[in-house]
Amino acid sequence: MAAEDLELSDPNTRQPILAARDLRKAYGRVVAMDGADFDLYPGEILGVIGDNGAGKSSMIAALAGAVRPDSGEIWLGGEQVRFANPMEARAKGIETVFQTLAMAPALTIVDNLFLGREYRKPGFRGRWLRALDRTRMRAEARKHLSELGLATIQNIDQVVETLSGGQRQGVAVARACAFGSRVIILDEPTAALGVKESRKVLDLILDVRRRGISVVLISHNMPHVFEIADRVHIHRLGRRIAQVRPDQISMSDAVAIMTGAMAPPTE
């Protein structure tokens, strides 16, 4: 399949920054993905919605390198890719913040931001003694937190377990922004957060888009999705059944399509 074949479903015929075609994955007799398609365009927030068991988590895991599909194709920037693990996806500029956040509560904010990607001191101390360049790490940590407006975090050396839920989510997003040069995938980023903390996370997502990074937002919170998403991907029974624009459809109709109560619109 040529890269230009991916220019689908967009009025400006732009090429997707991240796309998938006919992804399939089965666990024995359980089919998680049944010909799933996906398109994420440059500089947009794409909301992904679907009922429990619809297969959206498997699709996102495949895009993030956490799941290897049985068949199908994934394209990044017009180039076909095949990720063996999340580290390979990260190396290509795709960062994923899962609902569990995958953070080490007993470590500091700086340590969590650079976990597994620490900077080493130059020369002998870094190469042979593996000494960390903490001065550089602290400076860049403060820079990334400031860029995302996390002014409530005063001490970047405090341990993560002392932070509020919204602050932890902010640190997770900051970590993704620090290394996600092309795509950031957020899985239920406002789950279990209060109103004020959820608002902060949504503002962070909007700020990430303003920086030119494409964002995938998976959420069951329909008001949040419809507030900030440019397009909405509706997933059902292991595949994408519709792509809609929030300003052209109501939330109730989107839920009806998602649950099968309403036929998807003709694209």
N, C-alpha and C positions, 0 to 999 in steps of 0.2 A: 504494500500500500504506500503510495507516494505521500509526502508530507502535505501537499496541497489538498489531498482528499480529506484532511482533517478540518478544513474550513467549513464547518457546518453550523447551522442554527444561530448564526450571528449576522445581523443586518449589514455590518461593515466588512464581512468576510475576512475578519482577522484570523490569524492562525492561533490556535490555543497554545498557551504556555505549557499546559499539562492536559493530556487526553488519553483515553482508553477506548478500545474497541473489542467487543465480544468477549469480555472476561468471563471465565467459567471456573468454578471451584466447587468441588463436592467432598464432603466428609462421609464416606460410605454412601448411604442412601439419602443423606441430607444434602440438598443442593443449596449452597450459600450464595453463589453467583451463577446466574443463568443467562449469559449473553449480555452482561452489563456494559453500558457505554458511559462515557464521562467526558466533559469539556470544561476547562477552566481557562478563561481568557486573561491576558495581561492587565494588571491593575484593577482587578475586580474582586468583590466579595461574593462568593457563590455559597448560598445556603443549601444544605443537603438535608432533606426531611424524609422520613419513612417510619412506618410502624415498627414496633419491636419484632425482630425476626425477618425484616425485609431484606437484609443482606447488605445494608449500607456500611456497616462496620467492617465486613469482609472486604468490600470494595476499597474503602479507605485504607485498610491495612495493606492491601495489595499495592496501592499507589505509594504508600510509605515504606514499602520493602519488608513489612512484617509478615506478610503472607505471600507465598508464591502461587499464582494462579495456575490451574491445570492447562489452560489455553487462553489465547487472546493476546492483545498487543497493548503496550503502554508507550506513549510518546511524550517526550519532554523537549520543548523548544523545537519541534519538528524532527527530532532524532529519536528513533526507536530505542528504548532502554529495557533492561531486564535486571531488576534488583534482587540480589541474593539475601540481603539483610538491610535493616534500617540505616546502617552506617554507609552503605553504598548510596542510598537515597540522599542522605545528608551531604555526602561528598558532591552530589549534583545540585545542591542548593535547596533541597526539600526538607523542611523541619516539621515535625509533628508533635503537638502537645496533646497527649491522651488525657482522658478524664482523671486518671489516677495521678497525673502530673509527673510521675517517675522522678521524684525528688528525694534527696537524702535529708530527712528532718534534722539530724544531729549535726549536719555540716552548715557552714556559713553561706550567706547569699553568694559571695564571690566563688566559693568552692562549688556550689551548685551550678552557677552560670557556666563554669568552665570544666565541669565534671567530664572526665574522659578526653578533654581537649585542652589541658593545661598548657600554659606557656612555660618554657624552660629558659633559664638564664643562658645568655650567650657564652660561647667558649667551653672551656674544660668543665666548669661547674655544672653547666646544664647538660652537656653531652654525656659526660661520664658519671657525675655525681647525681644527675637528674634533679638538680636544685630548681625549684619553681621561681619564676619571675613574678613575685606577688605584687610588686609595685606596678608593673604593667597591667596585671590582671585587675587590680583594684581600680586603676584609672579607667580602664575600658568598661568595667562593671558600672562605675558611676556614670560614665557617658551614656551607656545603653539605658540605664534606669531613668536618667534625666530626659533622654530623647522621648521616652514613653510617658513622661509626666508623673513618675512615681515619686512625688515629692514627700509623701508620708514616710518613706523609708529613709531614715536619717543615718543609720549605721549599717553600712554594707558588710560589716564583719559580724553582725548578729546571726545567730543560728536560725534556720528556716522554721523550726518548730515554734518559735516565739512570734511568728507573723500571723496576721489574720488570714482568713480564707481568700479574700480579695487580693491581699498583698502577695500571697503565695502564687495565685494565678497570674498576677502581674509579673512576678519573677520568672515563671515558666514561659510566659509570652516574650519577655525580654530575652530569655535564653534562645528562644526560637528566632527572634529578630536579629540577634547577634550573629547567627550562623546561617539562617535561612535567607539566602540571597535572592531566591526566585519564588518559592511557594511556601506558605505556612498553612498547615492543617490543624484545626482546633476541634477537638472532640468534646462536646458538651462543656464549653468553658465556663458557663454560668450555673451549672448544676450545683445545687446545695448552697448557693450563695444568697445573701440577702439582697434587698433592693439596691442599696447604696453600692455594695461591692459589685453587683451585676452591671450597674451603670458604668462603673469604672472600667470593667473589662470590655464592654462595648465601645467605650471611648478609645481604649487601647487598640482595638481592632480597626476602628476608623482611622486612627493615626497610622497604623501599619500600612493601610491602603494608600494613604496620602504620600507615603514614602515610596510608592511604586511597586510594592510587593503584593502578589496575588494571594488571597486568603480563601480557604475552604472552611466554612462554619457548619459543623454538624450539630444540630440541636433539636430538642423536642419543644423548646419554647418558641411557639409560633410568633408572638409579638416581637421577640428579639430578632428573629429571622427576617420578618417583614419590615422591621425598622431599618436595618443596616444592609441587607443583601441587595445586590444589583440584579441577580437572577436567582431562581430557586430550582434546584434539581429534586424531582420527586421520585423516590425509589419505592418499588413494590415488587414482591415475589422474585427477588434476586436480580432485578434489572431496572433501568431508568424507564419510566413510563411517560414522563413529561418534563419539559423545561418551561417555566413561566416567569413572568416579571411581576414583582410585588405590586406595582402600580396598575396592573392590568387584570388582577384577579383578587378576589376576597380570600381572607384566611379560611373561612368556612368552606369555600369551594376547593381550596387547596387540600384541606383535610379530607373532604369527600373524595377527591381524586386519589389521595394517598391510601385511603381505606377501601377503595373500590366502589364506593356509593355513587360515584359520578364518573362518566367516561372521560379520559384525558382529552384535552383539546387537540385538534388536528394541527400539526406543525406545518 
